Amino acid sequence: LHPARLPGTYKFASAGVISNLPLNLRGDPGGTVFDFSDDGSLDITSAPVAIPNLSANLVGGDIDLPFVSAHGLAEGDIVVLYNPTDNSYSTERTYYRDGCMLQVAEATTSTTARIYGHVPSDFDSADIDCYKLAGGGVQISGIDIIPANSATPIRIDGHKLVRLSGISGATGAPNSTILISRCFDISVDDLGGSVHAGNAYPIVLSNCQKA
């Protein structure tokens, strides 16, 4: 989706979903309004794709990922290592689970991938599920957001490369304006609006890397 700069007010009165597609949405700064006041929402989502599990334990500092079978990865892909066990990262909260995201530098063999940088810590292969981010990227610029009363208006999930700029969210909203989760390579510039009510903020990043 790559529209021209379209001014006007756009009403979101229900839950809208854009799945498994890259999105480039350019508003007219000061002239494009997304109105979520009827509790509509927009989910820009792409579920991570399962890939083969690791064939050996990883040690912090490793640069190669070994898989039990053909991984199908290519340069630039983002591998997600995820431990689904409650408290595996921290005992502070049950849903603090261990994991990380790693970018593929080279598919050295059909079952081994070399990464940029290195593995940040030790991972037991028996504990880890492996995924690949499937989202092709999200770019949104030049919009003013009228928030919802009981929902986060815009949620971005599962994408590699997220670029947000020139976005304004109304101050005092009861919920965060934009939630970005499970994304890699994020840049936010010129985001308007001050802290909202309670624990709601203009933008929230959850389980993301390289922001």
C-alpha positions in Angstrom: 0.0 0.0 0.0 1.7 3.2 -1.2 -0.7 6.1 -1.5 0.1 9.6 -2.5 0.0 12.2 0.3 -3.8 12.2 0.9 -5.2 15.0 3.2 -8.4 14.5 5.1 -9.8 12.7 8.1 -10.1 8.9 8.1 -12.4 7.2 10.6 -11.5 3.8 12.0 -14.7 2.5 13.6 -13.7 -1.1 13.9 -10.6 -3.3 14.0 -8.7 -3.2 10.8 -5.9 -5.6 9.9 -3.1 -5.5 7.4 -1.5 -8.9 7.4 1.8 -10.1 5.8 2.3 -7.1 3.6 4.8 -4.2 3.7 3.2 -0.9 4.3 4.3 2.6 3.1 1.7 5.2 4.3 2.4 8.8 3.7 0.0 11.4 5.1 0.0 15.2 4.5 1.6 16.7 7.6 -1.0 18.7 9.5 -3.7 17.7 7.0 -4.1 13.9 7.5 -6.0 12.7 10.6 -6.7 9.1 11.7 -9.7 9.1 14.0 -9.9 6.1 16.3 -12.4 7.8 18.8 -15.0 5.1 18.1 -12.6 2.5 19.5 -11.4 1.4 16.1 -7.8 0.1 15.6 -5.3 -0.8 13.0 -3.1 -3.9 13.3 -0.2 -4.1 10.9 0.9 -7.6 11.7 3.0 -10.4 10.3 3.4 -13.5 12.4 6.9 -14.9 12.7 7.5 -18.1 10.7 8.8 -21.2 12.4 12.1 -22.6 11.2 14.0 -25.7 12.2 15.3 -25.8 15.8 19.0 -25.5 16.7 21.1 -28.7 16.5 23.6 -27.7 19.2 23.8 -25.4 22.2 24.9 -21.8 21.7 27.6 -20.0 23.7 27.8 -16.3 24.1 30.1 -15.0 21.4 29.2 -17.6 18.8 28.8 -16.3 15.2 27.2 -19.4 13.6 23.8 -20.9 14.1 23.5 -24.6 13.5 20.0 -26.1 12.6 18.7 -29.6 12.6 17.6 -29.4 9.0 17.6 -26.9 6.0 16.8 -23.5 7.4 15.9 -21.6 4.1 17.5 -18.4 5.4 19.1 -15.7 3.3 21.3 -12.7 3.9 19.4 -10.0 5.9 16.8 -12.4 7.4 16.1 -12.0 11.1 16.2 -15.1 13.2 14.3 -15.1 16.5 15.5 -17.4 19.3 12.7 -17.7 21.9 12.5 -19.7 25.1 8.7 -20.1 25.8 9.2 -21.2 29.4 7.8 -18.7 32.0 10.5 -16.8 33.9 13.3 -18.1 31.6 14.7 -14.6 31.4 13.8 -13.2 34.8 11.8 -14.3 37.9 10.3 -10.8 38.2 7.3 -11.7 36.0 6.2 -15.0 34.6 6.1 -13.7 31.0 9.7 -12.5 31.1 11.0 -15.1 28.7 14.5 -15.4 27.2 15.5 -14.9 23.6 17.0 -12.5 21.1 17.0 -11.5 17.4 19.9 -12.1 15.1 20.5 -10.9 11.6 21.8 -13.4 9.0 25.0 -12.3 7.3 25.4 -15.4 5.2 23.8 -18.8 4.7 27.1 -20.8 4.9 25.4 -24.1 4.3 21.8 -25.4 4.1 21.8 -26.0 7.8 24.2 -23.3 9.1 23.8 -19.5 9.1 26.5 -16.9 10.0 25.2 -13.8 11.8 26.2 -10.2 12.1 27.7 -9.6 15.5 27.5 -12.5 17.9 25.2 -14.5 20.1 24.8 -12.3 23.3 24.6 -15.2 25.8 24.3 -19.0 26.2 21.3 -20.8 24.9 20.4 -24.5 25.4 19.1 -25.8 22.1 16.5 -28.0 23.9 14.9 -24.8 25.4 14.8 -22.7 22.3 12.2 -22.4 19.5 13.4 -20.7 16.3 11.5 -18.3 14.0 12.1 -15.9 11.2 10.5 -12.4 11.0 8.2 -12.4 8.0 7.1 -8.8 7.9 8.5 -6.8 5.0 8.6 -3.4 6.7 6.3 -0.5 7.8 6.8 3.2 7.0 4.3 5.7 8.3 4.7 9.5 8.2 2.7 12.7 8.4 -0.4 11.8 10.4 -2.3 13.1 13.4 -3.9 10.5 15.6 -7.1 10.9 17.6 -6.9 8.1 20.1 -9.4 5.4 21.1 -11.0 5.2 24.5 -10.2 1.6 25.3 -7.6 0.3 22.8 -4.2 1.1 21.4 -5.0 2.7 18.0 -2.0 1.4 15.9 -0.2 -1.9 16.6 2.8 -3.0 14.5 4.0 -6.6 15.0 6.6 -8.9 13.4 8.3 -6.6 10.9 11.9 -6.0 9.9 12.4 -2.2 9.4 9.9 0.2 11.0 10.2 3.9 10.2 7.8 6.4 11.9 8.1 10.1 11.4 5.9 13.2 11.7 3.2 11.6 13.8 1.2 13.3 16.5 -0.9 11.6 19.2 -3.4 13.5 21.3 -2.1 14.3 24.8 -4.0 12.8 27.7 -5.2 9.7 25.9 -6.0 6.7 28.1 -3.9 4.3 26.1 -0.6 4.4 24.2 -0.9 5.7 20.6 1.4 3.2 18.9 2.6 -0.2 20.1 5.6 -1.8 18.2 6.2 -5.4 19.2 8.5 -8.2 17.9 10.2 -5.9 15.4 13.8 -5.4 14.3 15.5 -2.2 13.0 13.2 0.7 14.2 13.6 4.4 13.8 11.2 7.0 15.3 11.5 10.7 14.5 9.4 13.7 15.3 6.7 12.0 17.4 4.4 14.5 19.0 2.3 14.3 22.2 3.4 14.1 25.8 3.0 11.3 28.3 -0.6 10.0 28.3 -2.7 8.8 31.3 -1.4 6.2 33.7 1.1 3.8 32.0 0.1 4.9 28.5 2.7 6.6 26.3 2.9 8.0 22.8 4.9 5.0 21.8 5.7 1.6 23.3 8.4 -0.8 22.1 8.0 -4.4 23.3 10.3 -7.3 22.6 12.2 -5.4 19.8 15.8 -5.0 18.9 18.0 -2.5 17.0 15.8 0.6 17.8 
